[in-house]
């Protein structure tokens, strides 16, 4: 019997997702097709294929979806995101980053151009009704935002609408000038279900209890959450005007001391904008009890690093991991079934749970 999830739209009446959601292996596997294959994912930045005829293979959500893709930049300087699987017998096409005008399968010689179009196949002259459209490489929708690249697998919503929503507040920042900083980019392993990590991110309720240093920077009483269709925003305000954004006069928050804009995009991406730039956090399921969290940093103003809300990100991460792992262990109890939401502090978690139930019930 198919499991249905029902989250009341009225947060004051709603219960959280049941503990079984986080424990059931069948549900964890079902998330692949119900949610992640319908999502958008960060696939790197344009520097990966900086020159014409560049190719860059990767596995998207390795150890979960493990979808082979390849980024290419063609002769006309257009970037593509293609399946990295030959349409003949399913062999991997590109093994290493580099430059190539053609994508040639090393198994039987099938050839494609770097736009993904089929060009040639030996010993197929007697094959009828060949080639067909399905002999081209599958092309994933690709959206570029500054240097950042996002691919839709079989997306159920338009990622441009998410970018447009974020741009309402951070559009004054020169995203095109943000530069990747590998020294600030790290991976973390969390011994917990991926959705618990998102649950924790989506509320500032825990800040005074878990993040003592961050709480001294942010004004908890004014902490704000705004919910949109497939994303939401948490705004961290500072009690004074040090280490905050210099907002233009026509900005929605002009006159306010904004220390950070925290955007979450369904199901597993976080865009943390600070006066120094962006910390992009990617939550990658591995198993029902193991998650990889990748921080990828893009710096705009180095003089503002290590200050304000964007300081000590690893310490904040370690504090979050401790709590999330304890919640994961607590949900294994036979006596915990579900919780309730704080209508004033957990709007983001409620939104997330509603989206999960919507996608899982389709």
N, C-alpha and C positions, 0 to 999 in steps of 0.2 A: 504494500500500500504506500502510495506517494506521501511523503511527509510535507505538511503545509506549515508555513510560518506566518503568524499573524501578529503584527505590531500595531496596536491601536494608534491612530493618527493623533489622538489627543494625548499629549505627553503626560498630562496629569493623571491619566487613567492607565497608561501603557505599562506593560512589563517588558523587560529586556528579552533578547533571544534566550531560549532555554539552554541550560548547560549541555544538553545533548548535541547542540549545534557544534560545540567546540570539541566534542569527544568522539562523535560518530565517524568512522573512517569512510563509510559510504557517502556521507554528506561532504566530507573533505574532497573526495574524488569528484563528486557531482559539481563542486564549485568550479572545476576546470571548464566545463562546457557551459554552465549556467551563467557564470560571472566572468572568469578571466579570458575566455575566448571571445567574449563580447566587449572587452575593454580596450583602452588605449594604454600603451606602455612606452616609457622612455627607452630609446634605443641608442642613446649616445648624443654626440654633437657633430656638427658639420666638419670639424677638424679631422674626424676619423677618415673621411674621404675628401681630403683637402684639394687634391689635384684632379684634373680630368682623367677619366679611365681608372680611377681608384676603386678598389673593392675592399670590403671589410666584413668578414663573416662573424657570426656570433650565434649563441643559443639563447633565445628569449625565455626568461624565467627558467633557467637551468635547474634541473632536478625536480621540476614540477610540470610545466608545459613542455619544456625542453624543445621549443620550436626553432628549427634551423632557418635563419634568415641571413641575407647578405645585403649590405648597403653598397650602392654603386653610384658613381658620378659619371654621367655620359659625356660625349663630345660637346654637347650644347650646354654643359655645366649644370645640368639638372640632376638632383639626387633622387634615387629610387630605393625602395625597400622591397626586395624580392624574396620569394622562397628560395632557399639554398638546396633544393631537392630537384634532381633531374626528373623530367616528366616521362622518361622512358621506363626506368626500373627503380627509381627512388634513391639513386646514389647521391651522396653529398657532392656538390659541385666545387665550391671554393673552400680551401682548407686554411689558407694564410692570408693576412692583409697584404696588399701590394697594388700593382697596376696591371690591368688587362683590358684590352678592347673587346675581347670575346670571353664568354663563359663556356668552356669546353669540358664535357664530362670525361674523366679519365677512364671510365668503365667501357663505354662503347662509342665514344666520340661524338655524341650529340652536342650541337653547338647553338648557342644563343648570343645575341648581342647584349651589351650591358644595360639595355632597357628591359631585358627579359623576353624579347621576341625570338621565337624559334627561327633558326636559319638553315641548319643542315643536319642530316642524319645518314650515315653510310648504310648501305644494304637495305634501304627502305624503298627502293624504286618500284617494287611490286606491291607495296602496301596500299590498299584502297582507302579512299577518303582520308588522305593524309597530306599535309598536316591539318589538324583541326585547332580551333581556339584553345582547347585544353592542352595542346602541346607547347604553348607558351608558358613561361614561368608565371606563377601567381604573383600579382602585384598588390602589396598591402597599401592601404591609404597611408599617406605620410604627410605630416604637418610640421613645418619648421617655425620655430619661435626664437628669434635671435639665432644663436648657435644650436639651440636645443632641438632635437628631433624626436617626434612621437609617431609611433606606428599603431594603426588599428588592425587587430587581427580579423575579427568579424564584428566591428563595432556597432553598438546599439544606440550610440548618440554621437553628435558631432563635437569633436574636441575643440574646434574653433570657438564654439559658444562658451566653453570653459575659459579659454584664453581671453576672450572678449570680457568675460566677467572679472577675471583677475586684473585685466588692463584698466578697468574702471578706477582701481585704486593704485596700482603700481605702474600704470602706463607712462607716468612721468619719468620713470627710470630708464636709462639707455640700455635696454636688454642686449642690443647688438654689440655693446662694448664690454659686456661681462666676459671675463676670462677664466677658463678652468684652472683650478689650483689643486694639483695632485697631492700636495702636502697636507691639505685639509680634508681630503677625500679618504674615507675609511669604510671598512666593512665590519659589521658586528653580528655575532651569532646569539640569538635569543632562544632559550629553551621554553618556547611557548607557542601557542597557536597564533598565526599571523593576524587574525581579526582582533585578538586581545590587544595586540600592539596598537592597532588603529583605534580601538575603543579608548585606550589610555590617552592617545594623542588628541582625541577629539573633544576633550574637556579640560578646562583650566581648574576644575574643582579640586584637583589633587595638589596644585602648586604650593599652597601654604604648608601642606603636610609633608610633601616629598622633596620639593626643591627649595630649600631654605635660601640659598644664594640668589636664585632666580626671583624668588618672591620679594627680595629686597630691591630688585630692579623694577619689577612690574607692579602696577597698582591693581591689586586683586579686586578691589571693590568696583573698578570700572572695566574689568575684563569683559569683552563682548564677543558674542557668537552670532554670525549671520548665516542663514541656511539658503542655499540655492538648489537648482535641480539635481545636478550630478557632482556638486562640490559644495564646500562651505568654507567660511572664513572665521578665524579667531583673531581678534585685534588685542595686542598687548600694549597698554598705555604705561607711560612712566610718570612718576609723581613730579618730576622736574623736566626741564628742557635739555638736559645733557644726554648725549648718545641717542638721539631720536632722529627721525627723518626730517629733512628740510622740505616741507611740502609747498607746492605752488599755491597761489592765492585762489585759484579756481578748483582746488582739490576738495573732495567730499569731507575730508578730515582736517582741513586747514584750521590752524589755531589749536589743535590738539597735540599732545606729546605722544606720538606713536613710536613705540620702540621696536615693534615687530608686526608683520602681517603673516599669519600662519594659514596657508591655504591647503586644504585636503581635497583630492580628486578621487572619486570612486574608481576602483576599489582600494588602491594601494599606493598612491603617490602623495607626497607632502612637499609643498613649496614654501619654505621659510625665508621670507624676505626681511633682511636687516639693513641698516644703513650702509654696511660694507658690501652687500650683495645678496647672493642666494645660496642657501643650503637645501639641495634637493634630496629628499629622503625617499628611498624605494624599499617597499616592504615585500619580500619575496618568500612565499611559502616553500618549504622543503618537505616537511611532513606535518602531521596534525600536532606535533609537539616540538617542531623546530622551524625557526624562521631566520632568514638572512636579511639584515637591514643594511642598505648601502647609502652612505652619505656622499654626495657629489657636490663639491663647492665651486661656485662661480663668483669671482671677486670683481667688484666695481671700484671700490675706494679702499685701498690697503690701509690708509691712515685711521680707518674706523674699526679695523679688526681688533679682536680681544677687548671689546668694550660693550657695555650694555647688555641687552637681552641676547645678543649674538656671541657672547663670550662663554667660555667653558662648556662648549656643546658636548664634548665627550663626557664630562662629569654629569650633565643633565641626562645624557643617554644611559649612563650606568645606573643612575637613580631610577630611571624609567624601567630598565631591564629588571632590576631587583623586584619592583612592584608587579610588573607584568608576569614574571615567572612565578611569583607567589600566588597570583590570581589563577594562573593556569593550574597550579597544584591544588588550589582550593576548589576549583570546579570539578575535580575528581571525586569530591565528597558525594556520598550517596544521599546526603540530606540537603544539598543546595540544588534548587531547580531553576529559579529565575529571580531577578531583582526588580526594583522600581527605578524610575528616573527622577532626578531633581529637575523640575520644570525651569528653574532659573540657571542651572549650571551644566546640564547635560543635553542641551538641544542638539549638539553635534553628534553625540552617540545615538540618540534617538533617530536622527536623520539617517545615519549609517545603517542601523538595524532595519529601518523601513525599506531602504534600498535593497538590502540583502533579501528581505522577505519578498519584495516585489520580483526580483530577478529569479530567485529560487522557486517561486510559485508559478512562473511562466511555463 
